[in-house]
C-alpha cells in the first residue's frame, strides 16, 4: 500500500471520528408523536381539504414528509412492540395467532419482555431524560400486581403518564362494548340452549312421554339467571377495575374520565419539556386519539365536518402545537 493511500485512509478515519464525536456531543432533543388509528389521508399535509390539522401540516412543511411505510402489524400491541424495539413482534412474543392480538385487560400477564432493548433505553444510557405520555399497551405485570415487569419505567422511560392498555369503548360510558363476541358465545347462545332445553322438556312432560321433576325446571331457570347476571356484573365492574390513568407506578384516576383528558396529557408533556430544558430528552407523545371511543373537549366537540372522529382528530392536532412551541 502506498504512503499516499495510507494518508488518505487515515484522513478519512480521522474525519469519521470527528463527525461521530460532534454528533455524540450535540445530543438533540427528540419528540416522537404517535397517533392511534389516524388515516394516512386524514391530515391536511397528505391531501385532506376538510379536516383541519394546521399544526401537523406545519411540521410537514418544515421538515420531511414520508409517503411510504410498512407497519409490522395492523394491531396496536404488536405494531407498538415493533416500533419500540425495531424488531418484528413475533421475535419478542408480541404477535398473536388469534383475532384479538392485543391486551384488553390490565391484569394480563403478557407484555414486552424486560430483556427487549427499546430506543428509550438506549437513549437513557446516553444521558437522556425519557418520558412516555399517553398510551402504552405493551403490558404491565408478570406474576403479581406489583412487579411491573412490563411497565414503561422498566423499558427505559423515566416518566410515564397515561393509560396502560388502550382506549376501549367500555371505558367511556355509552360507547358500547368490545365484548360483543363474548356476549354471543358466553351469554346469548347458552341462554338459547337453556331456553330450547326448557321448552323441549316442558313439551315432553305435557305429552306424557317423559316425567321431568319440577326441580329440573327450577335449576334451568336459575342457571339462565346466573349466566345473565354474571355478564351484567362483569360489564358493571369492568370499567372501574380495568380503565384507569397512571402516573409512573401509581394510579392517578380510576376509572378514567375523558373530560379534558387531551388537555391533561398536553400539560404533562409541556411540564416534562420545561423540566428538561437544560438536558437532552426523549418525549414519546403517544396519543389516545383517534382510537375509539372517540372523545373531544367541549371546545372541539361538534365542530368538525367529520363527526366525532373529526372532532377527535382536530383536538389532537391542537395539542401538537403545545409540544412544538416548547421545543422551538
ZISUL-V500193 format. One record per pair of residues at least 24 apart in sequence whose ideal C-beta (glycine too) atoms are under 6 Angstrom apart, sorted by the first residue. I is the first residue (numbers start at 1). GAP is how many residues later the second one is. If there is no record, write none. Layout:
i,gap
I,GAP
I,GAP
This chain:
i,gap
27,253
29,251
29,252
30,252
31,252
31,292
32,252
33,252
34,252
35,252
36,251
36,255
37,253
37,254
38,252
50,255
51,255
51,259
51,262
52,262
53,264
55,262
55,265
55,266
56,261
56,264
75,26
75,27
76,26
76,61
76,90
77,25
77,26
77,60
80,57
80,58
81,31
84,34
85,31
85,33
92,24
103,62
106,34
106,58
106,59
106,136
110,29
111,27
111,28
111,39
112,26
112,27
112,38
114,35
114,40
118,37
118,38
120,36
120,37
121,35
123,159
124,32
128,152
128,153
128,154
129,29
129,147
129,150
129,152
130,26
130,27
130,28
130,152
131,28
131,141
131,152
132,25
132,28
132,152
133,28
133,29
133,132
133,135
133,136
133,152
134,28
134,131
134,151
134,152
134,153
134,154
135,27
135,28
135,151
135,153
136,28
137,28
137,29
140,24
148,101
160,88
161,86
161,107
164,82
167,121
167,124
169,123
169,124
170,68
170,69
171,68
171,72
171,85
172,86
172,121
175,118
187,40
187,44
190,37
191,33
194,26
194,29
194,30
258,37
260,37
262,53
262,57
266,53
266,56
269,54
270,52
270,56
273,53
287,29
289,27
